[in-house]
Every structure is written in structure tokens, then in C-alpha cells.
Amino acid sequence: MNFYRDIDKYKDNIAVITDRKERLTYKELLSDSDVLMNNLEKRTVLFLVCRNCIESICAYIGALRNGIVPVMINEEMNRELFYNLYNIYKPAYLYGPENWNNLEQSNPERIGKYREFVMYRTGFKERHKLNDKLALLLTTSGSTGSPKLVRQSYVNIVSNARAISEYLELNEGERPITTLPMNYTYGLSIINSHLLVGAAILLTDYTLLNREFWNFFKEEGATSFGGVPYTYEILKKLRFFRMELPSLKTMTQAGGKLSPELHKEFARYAEENNKRFVVMYGQTEATARMAYLPWNKSIEKCGSMGIAIPGGKLWLRDEEGNAVTESDVIGELIYEGENVTLGYAETAEDLEKDDERGGVLETGDMAKCDSDGYFYIVGRKKRFLKIFGNRVNLDEAERMIKEEFTELDCACAGLDDKLYVFVTIQEDRTIQAVKRFLAQKTGLNPTAFSVKAIDKLPKNEAGKTLYKNLEMFYD
């Protein structure tokens, strides 16, 4: 079950277009992919350094078509983390940009070149036993130094791509533009779902803040883009609603919960301009997507993560392990589907493991379901504190602060009996106002709260706050 063996039926379609005016048809892309992997030993591990470029996509497709298992590496990955992964998983091959700055210590043997990327054979002699189902390895979105990888199967990738293409009604005429790194599960799912239907992907590493991005967008007639909450915060600051983008049809959002205010603004913009705004929910552990909010429900069900993707099932479990059957009762969100991944790897030996999840994922998210069957995330299972005997939801506290202080970027973390709020505004009056607001809203003594100003909130490439990195600021 590997659709990258079958997409040659689109051979005459344009597969990729770059911001450097390069174009490759599906026939050319698949030919280059196979040639790149022809001389590599099958069922081995390849560290694939990712950019939104032809070289990276070519290697990704070639690996999946030829039974090689890629570990998707962020080009900007911290050197210490990279070498930690490199020495734990001991890949047979490494593929990345020529003169990539993390190559010095590994000293691999150069065995080929494709455009601006080079294929290397590493010095590792070990050959790991790989499970036959294993197709792909991704770092978890929260990884800062962990060797933990998510093990995805060929079935996972295909089933999720099909579900996404079905609910977004994708076809050959689509032209998505890359706004997310392809080593990130959301960014990769956009690539997978559009290649599945024979669409043309617009490849760029320019960001929304670059004029070149918008020039490329308009010149090539981009039809869609995806973004995390931070993306939409940036778009609003860029006065996106005033832009003339006649080719744009669909905007998707995942990677965390969007504030209700931003959700409403983009949903209304889409409705008034004959476009679609689709909020989605997913995790790397479920390949990418588990739920979506149909575009025509975006305003009516504002704040909802939606319903299960085609072929999937969502339900809630209470603290005793029983299914929640009443509406608006909070429980842990459980997902079932073919796209639930095989499990984690923390050592090279784990790559031989079979499916450990059996198609069932405990998401770790707390949610409720309304009477119409639409789900709403209320927080993380572990994002709760006990303060003076009261259970406090950190995500809810964060949401309340952001709604009250609309210009404030903040993050809530802490320990039992002490909730820390980190803000990027240094003004003492703002700090005191946040503290008073929380005390008033929760009814707790102000001594339960510590509001601290820091220069910048730590975030990963997907724009998610790295709460673990805030612990250094605790008293």
C-alpha cells in the first residue's frame, strides 16, 4: 500500500514548481527519485535533511518507492540534537545540502549528487533490522533533545493522505504553496495529500514576511496554504484581509488551537470572499490529521476541532476508563483509525518493533463533544495544576489572558500551588494587571500567581510554545 508507486499515472502533470522558476513533471520527478535511490542498499535508514525544495521531495519519494526508511531532519536542527540522533540510529546514508554545517564531525563518504544536495554513505557498519511495515521516521513536534521518533507505516501515510484529499475535495487543479517545513507532520501531509491527486506543489522556503513569497504566490496562482496559530497571528499583522489573492481557495489551520477571535475573523473573511477556512486537529502520532471542521460550519461551530476524518473515529474516556456518552462532559480524547502510527522508537533496536498501538491513540488532550457531535479541546491532560486544592487548567488560563489582553503574547506553566505567567511586555502595570485579572477570574489568592517578563517565548518550528524551556525561570 504505497501510492508513490502509483502516481506515475499523472506523468504529464506538473508535480512541483519552485520559486526559482523550476518545473518538474511527475514523470521527471519519479525518474529522478528512482535514479537517486538506485544504488542504495534496501531496507536501510537514511537521514534526509529537509528544505522545501525539489532535492528533498525527490529523496523522500524515492525512499518510499524503494523501501528505504528516511528520518526527516530539519535543516536548522540543533547540532547537539542532530548528533544525538545520528549516533543513536546510525543511518546507512545521509542526504543534504552540500556544505551543510552539521557534516563536519560525521565525515561521511560522498557517493552522489543531485542538483544542490549530496548523498553520503556514513561510516556506520551496523545494519538495523527494520519492521516490514516501517516507512518513515519523524521527530515529535515537542522534541528538544529527545531521541524519540514516531514510527509511521506505509498504510498510515496512504490512509491519511486519502482522508485529507477526500474531506478537502482535492483534485489535479490544486496549487498549494509551502508555508511549513516538510519535516513537520502537517507540512508533509500537505505534500502527501496533493501528490496523491496529481496536483502541482509550489515550493518555497521564503516566509510570509518575505515579499518574494507573495510574489511567487501571485505569479503561480496558489490555491491554498496551511498554517499553525502563529501563522494566522502573523497574517493578521500583515493586513492579510486587504490583500488581493484571487487564486486562493482554501486556508487550513492545525498545529494547536487558534484563539476564538482569530478563528472568527478568518472564517468571516473566507465566507465574505468565497473562500474556505478549514480548522483541523492532528498529531504526529496519528500521521497527521484526526479531525477537521467542515468549512461551512466554521462560524457556527467556532472553536471546535470538528469531527473525525473519513475512516476515523473519535470518542471520550472518563477518569474511570468508561466512554463518555453525555454531551458537554469532559474526557480524554481517544482516536481510532488506520493512520494511527506503529508507536515510538527511542533506540535503533526499536525499529524492528511491530504495531504497538493497534489503531488506537490516547491523545492526551481533554475535550468535550456537543449535542451535534462536534468536539472541542479544553486542554492537555497533563496541563493542569493543583493550586490550594483547586484544579487549574493552564491552557484555559492562557486563553483567558489572551482574550483580555489582546496584544499580549503569553505562556502559562508552573508547579502545584504556583502558576507562572510569562509575558513579553516589560511594563510593570501590565504585569500587575494580569495578576489581578487571574486572581479575580479564578477566585484564588494573588500569591498563587507569578507574572514574569522575558524577552521571547521559546517556540518550536511549528510555533508551539516549548513549556519545558520555561522551567529555568521558576523561582
C-alpha positions in Angstrom: 0.0 0.0 0.0 2.4 2.7 -1.3 0.8 5.3 -3.5 4.2 6.6 -4.5 4.5 3.5 -6.7 1.3 4.5 -8.5 1.3 8.3 -9.1 3.1 7.8 -12.4 -0.5 7.9 -13.9 -0.1 11.7 -13.6 3.2 11.5 -15.6 2.3 14.6 -17.8 1.1 16.8 -14.9 3.4 19.3 -13.4 4.4 18.0 -9.9 6.5 20.8 -8.5 7.2 24.4 -9.2 9.9 26.3 -7.4 10.4 30.0 -6.6 13.4 29.8 -9.0 11.1 29.0 -11.9 12.0 25.3 -12.0 9.3 22.9 -13.1 9.2 19.1 -13.0 6.5 16.8 -14.3 5.5 13.7 -12.3 7.4 11.6 -14.8 10.6 13.6 -14.3 10.2 13.7 -10.6 9.7 10.0 -10.3 12.5 9.2 -12.7 15.0 11.4 -10.7 13.7 9.9 -7.4 14.4 6.3 -8.6 17.8 7.2 -10.0 18.8 8.8 -6.8 18.0 5.7 -4.8 19.0 3.0 -7.3 22.4 2.2 -5.8 21.4 2.4 -2.1 21.0 -0.7 -0.1 17.3 -1.5 0.5 15.7 -1.5 4.0 18.3 0.8 5.4 17.9 4.1 7.3 18.5 7.4 5.5 18.9 10.7 7.3 17.1 13.2 4.9 17.8 16.9 5.6 14.7 18.8 4.6 14.1 22.0 2.7 11.0 22.9 0.7 12.8 22.1 -2.5 13.0 19.6 -5.3 16.0 17.9 -3.9 14.3 17.0 -0.6 10.9 15.9 -2.1 12.8 13.8 -4.7 14.7 11.9 -2.0 11.5 11.5 0.1 9.5 10.0 -2.7 12.5 7.9 -3.9 13.0 6.5 -0.4 9.3 5.4 0.0 9.3 3.9 -3.5 12.4 1.9 -3.0 12.0 0.6 0.6 14.4 2.9 2.3 13.3 4.4 5.6 14.0 8.2 5.9 14.4 10.1 9.1 13.1 13.6 8.3 15.7 16.1 9.6 15.1 19.8 10.0 17.9 21.7 8.2 18.0 24.0 11.2 18.2 21.2 13.8 20.3 21.9 16.8 23.8 20.4 16.3 23.7 18.6 19.6 20.3 17.0 18.9 21.4 16.0 15.4 24.5 14.2 16.6 22.5 12.6 19.4 20.1 11.2 16.8 22.9 10.4 14.4 24.8 8.3 16.9 21.8 6.5 18.3 20.2 5.5 15.0 23.5 5.1 13.0 22.0 5.7 9.5 23.5 3.9 6.5 23.1 7.1 4.4 22.9 10.9 4.9 21.5 13.2 2.2 21.5 17.0 2.5 22.7 20.3 1.1 26.3 20.5 0.0 28.4 22.0 2.8 25.6 21.6 5.3 27.1 22.8 8.6 26.3 19.6 10.6 28.5 17.3 8.4 32.0 18.1 9.8 32.0 15.7 12.7 30.4 12.8 10.8 32.9 12.8 7.9 30.8 10.6 5.6 31.8 9.3 2.1 30.3 11.3 -0.8 28.7 8.8 -3.2 26.5 11.0 -5.4 25.0 14.4 -6.1 21.5 15.7 -7.2 21.2 19.3 -8.0 22.4 21.1 -4.9 22.2 18.1 -2.5 24.7 15.4 -1.9 24.2 11.7 -1.0 26.7 10.3 1.6 27.5 6.9 2.9 28.1 7.0 6.6 30.8 5.2 8.4 28.4 3.1 10.4 28.7 -0.7 9.6 25.6 -1.7 11.6 22.5 -2.6 9.6 19.4 -2.4 11.7 16.5 -4.9 11.4 13.6 -2.9 10.2 10.0 -3.9 10.5 8.4 -4.6 7.1 5.6 -2.0 7.8 8.1 0.8 8.7 8.1 3.5 6.1 9.1 6.8 7.7 10.5 8.3 11.0 9.6 11.7 12.2 10.7 13.7 15.3 7.8 14.6 17.6 6.8 18.2 17.5 7.9 18.7 21.1 11.4 17.3 20.6 14.2 19.4 22.0 16.8 16.8 22.8 14.9 13.5 22.9 15.9 10.6 20.7 12.2 9.7 20.4 10.9 9.2 16.9 7.4 8.4 15.6 7.3 5.2 13.5 4.9 5.6 10.5 3.9 2.8 8.2 3.1 2.8 4.5 -0.6 2.2 5.4 -0.5 5.2 7.8 0.8 7.6 5.1 -1.7 6.4 2.4 -4.8 6.3 4.6 -4.2 9.8 6.0 -3.4 11.3 2.6 -6.6 9.8 1.2 -8.7 11.0 4.1 -7.3 14.6 3.7 -7.8 14.7 0.0 -11.4 13.5 0.5 -12.6 16.0 3.0 -10.7 18.9 1.4 -12.0 17.7 -2.0 -8.6 18.0 -3.6 -8.0 17.5 -7.3 -5.3 17.9 -10.1 -6.1 21.6 -10.3 -4.8 22.4 -6.8 -1.6 24.5 -6.3 -0.7 24.5 -2.6 2.2 26.8 -1.6 4.5 25.6 1.2 4.3 27.6 4.4 5.5 24.8 6.7 8.7 22.7 6.8 8.3 19.3 5.2 9.9 17.5 8.2 6.9 18.7 10.2 4.0 16.2 10.0 1.5 19.0 9.0 3.8 20.2 6.2 4.4 16.7 5.0 0.7 15.8 5.0 0.1 18.7 2.6 2.7 17.3 0.2 1.3 13.7 0.5 -2.3 14.6 0.0 -1.7 16.8 -3.0 0.7 14.4 -4.8 -1.9 11.7 -4.3 -4.3 13.6 -6.6 -1.7 14.8 -9.1 -1.6 18.4 -8.1 1.3 20.9 -8.6 3.1 21.9 -5.3 4.6 25.4 -5.1 7.9 25.0 -3.3 9.5 27.9 -1.4 11.4 28.4 1.8 10.5 32.1 1.8 8.3 33.0 4.8 5.1 35.1 4.9 7.3 38.0 5.9 9.2 38.0 2.6 7.9 39.9 -0.4 9.3 37.1 -2.6 6.8 34.7 -1.0 3.8 36.8 -2.0 5.2 37.5 -5.5 5.6 33.7 -6.0 2.1 33.1 -4.6 0.5 35.5 -7.1 2.7 34.6 -10.2 1.9 30.9 -9.9 -1.7 31.3 -8.7 -1.5 29.5 -5.4 -4.9 27.9 -4.4 -4.2 27.1 -0.8 -1.9 27.3 2.2 -1.7 25.8 5.7 -0.7 27.4 8.9 -0.3 26.9 12.7 -1.9 29.5 15.1 1.3 31.7 14.9 0.9 31.8 11.1 -2.5 33.3 11.4 -1.3 35.8 14.0 1.3 36.9 11.5 -1.2 37.1 8.7 -3.4 39.5 10.6 -0.4 41.7 11.4 0.4 41.7 7.7 -3.1 43.0 6.9 -3.9 39.8 5.0 -7.6 40.7 4.8 -6.7 43.6 2.5 -4.6 41.5 0.1 -5.8 40.8 -3.5 -5.4 37.0 -3.8 -8.0 35.9 -6.5 -6.4 32.4 -6.9 -6.7 31.5 -3.2 -9.5 29.0 -2.5 -8.6 27.3 0.8 -6.9 28.1 4.1 -6.2 25.3 6.6 -5.1 25.5 10.2 -3.7 23.0 12.6 -0.8 22.6 15.0 -2.6 24.0 18.0 -5.8 25.7 19.0 -6.5 29.0 17.3 -8.0 31.7 19.5 -11.7 32.1 19.0 -11.3 35.7 17.9 -8.8 34.8 15.1 -10.9 31.8 14.1 -14.0 34.1 13.7 -12.1 36.7 11.8 -10.6 34.2 9.2 -13.9 32.3 9.0 -15.8 35.5 8.2 -13.2 36.7 5.7 -13.5 33.3 3.9 -17.3 33.4 3.9 -17.3 37.0 2.6 -14.7 36.3 -0.1 -15.9 33.0 -1.4 -13.0 31.0 0.1 -12.9 28.1 2.6 -11.3 28.2 6.0 -10.8 24.7 7.5 -9.6 24.1 11.1 -8.1 20.7 11.6 -6.7 18.6 14.5 -3.9 16.1 14.5 -0.7 14.8 16.0 2.5 13.2 14.6 1.3 10.0 16.3 -1.7 9.8 14.0 0.4 10.5 10.9 -1.1 14.0 10.6 -4.8 14.6 10.8 -7.5 13.1 13.0 -10.3 15.7 12.7 -11.5 18.6 10.7 -14.2 21.3 11.0 -16.1 21.5 7.7 -15.6 24.9 6.2 -19.4 25.6 6.1 -19.5 25.0 9.9 -16.6 27.3 10.6 -18.6 30.2 12.0 -21.5 28.2 13.6 -19.0 25.8 15.4 -16.3 28.4 16.1 -13.7 27.0 18.5 -14.4 23.4 17.6 -11.8 21.0 16.2 -14.6 19.4 14.3 -15.4 15.7 13.5 -13.3 12.6 12.8 -11.7 12.4 9.3 -13.2 9.9 6.9 -12.4 6.4 8.1 -11.6 7.5 11.7 -13.5 7.5 15.0 -13.3 9.9 18.0 -14.7 9.3 21.5 -14.1 10.5 25.0 -13.0 8.5 28.1 -13.6 9.4 31.7 -11.1 9.0 34.6 -12.5 5.5 35.3 -11.9 4.4 31.7 -15.5 4.5 30.6 -16.8 6.1 27.4 -18.4 9.5 28.0 -21.9 9.3 26.4 -23.4 12.7 27.5 -22.8 15.9 25.6 -20.6 18.7 27.0 -18.9 16.4 29.5 -15.1 16.5 29.5 -13.0 13.4 29.0 -9.7 12.3 27.4 -9.9 12.3 23.6 -9.4 8.9 22.0 -8.9 8.3 18.3 -9.1 5.2 16.2 -8.1 4.8 12.6 -5.7 3.3 10.1 -3.5 6.4 10.3 -2.6 5.7 14.0 1.2 5.1 13.9 3.1 2.0 15.0 4.5 3.6 18.1 7.7 5.3 19.1 11.4 4.5 18.6 13.9 5.6 21.2 16.7 3.2 20.2 17.8 1.7 16.9 16.5 -1.7 18.2 13.0 -0.2 18.3 12.9 0.0 14.5 12.2 -3.7 14.4 9.1 -3.4 16.6 5.6 -4.2 15.2 2.5 -2.2 15.7 2.2 -1.3 19.4 -1.0 0.8 19.2 -3.4 -1.4 17.2 -5.0 1.6 15.6 -5.9 3.3 18.9 -4.4 6.6 20.1 -4.8 8.1 23.5 -4.2 11.7 22.5 -3.5 13.2 25.9 -6.0 16.0 25.1 -9.0 16.8 27.2 -12.2 17.5 25.2 -15.9 17.7 25.2 -18.5 16.9 22.5 -21.6 18.9 21.8 -25.1 17.5 21.0 -24.3 17.7 17.3 -21.2 15.5 17.6 -18.6 18.3 17.3 -15.6 18.1 19.5 -13.9 20.9 21.5 -10.4 20.7 23.0 -10.3 22.2 26.5 -6.7 21.5 27.4 -3.9 18.9 27.8 -4.3 16.0 30.3 -1.0 17.0 31.9 -1.5 20.8 31.6 -3.3 21.0 35.0 -2.1 22.3 38.3 -3.5 21.8 41.8 -3.4 25.3 43.4 -4.6 25.4 47.1 -6.6 22.3 46.4 -8.2 23.7 43.2 -7.6 22.1 39.8 -6.5 24.8 37.3 -6.3 24.3 33.6 -3.2 26.1 32.2 -4.5 26.2 28.7 -7.7 27.8 29.9 -5.8 30.4 31.9 -3.7 31.2 28.9 -6.8 31.6 26.7 -8.4 33.9 29.2 -5.4 36.2 29.4 -5.0 36.4 25.7 -8.7 37.3 25.3 -8.5 40.0 27.9 -5.1 41.4 26.9 -5.3 41.1 23.1 -1.9 42.5 22.3 -0.1 40.2 24.8 1.8 37.0 23.9 1.9 34.8 27.0 2.5 31.3 28.2 1.3 29.6 31.4 3.2 27.0 33.2 4.1 26.1 36.8 4.1 23.7 39.7 1.4 22.8 42.2 0.4 25.9 44.2 2.3 28.3 41.9 1.1 29.3 38.4 3.7 31.2 36.3 2.6 33.5 33.5 5.4 34.5 31.1 4.8 37.7 29.1 6.9 39.6 26.6 5.9 43.1 27.8 8.1 44.6 30.4 5.7 47.2 31.8 5.0 46.7 35.5 1.4 48.0 35.2 0.6 45.2 32.6 2.3 42.6 34.8 0.2 43.7 37.8 -3.0 43.9 35.7 -2.5 40.3 34.5 -2.0 39.1 38.1 -5.2 40.9 39.3 -7.2 39.6 36.4 -6.2 35.9 37.1 -6.9 36.3 40.8 -10.3 37.8 40.0 -11.2 35.1 37.4 -10.1 32.1 39.5 -11.1 33.4 42.9 -7.6 32.3 44.2 -5.3 34.4 46.3 -2.9 36.5 44.2 0.1 34.8 45.9 -0.8 31.7 43.7 0.4 33.7 40.6 3.8 34.9 39.4 3.9 37.0 36.3 7.3 37.3 34.7 8.6 39.3 31.7 11.0 37.5 29.4 12.5 38.7 26.1 11.0 35.9 23.9 8.7 32.9 24.4 10.5 29.7 23.4 8.7 28.1 20.4 9.5 25.2 18.0 9.4 25.4 14.2 5.6 24.8 14.3 5.1 27.9 16.5 4.2 25.8 19.6 5.4 27.0 22.9 8.1 24.9 24.5 6.8 24.9 28.1 9.7 22.7 29.3 12.1 25.5 28.4 10.3 27.9 30.7 11.2 25.9 33.8 14.6 27.7 34.1 12.7 30.9 35.0 10.9 29.4 38.0 11.8 30.8 41.4 
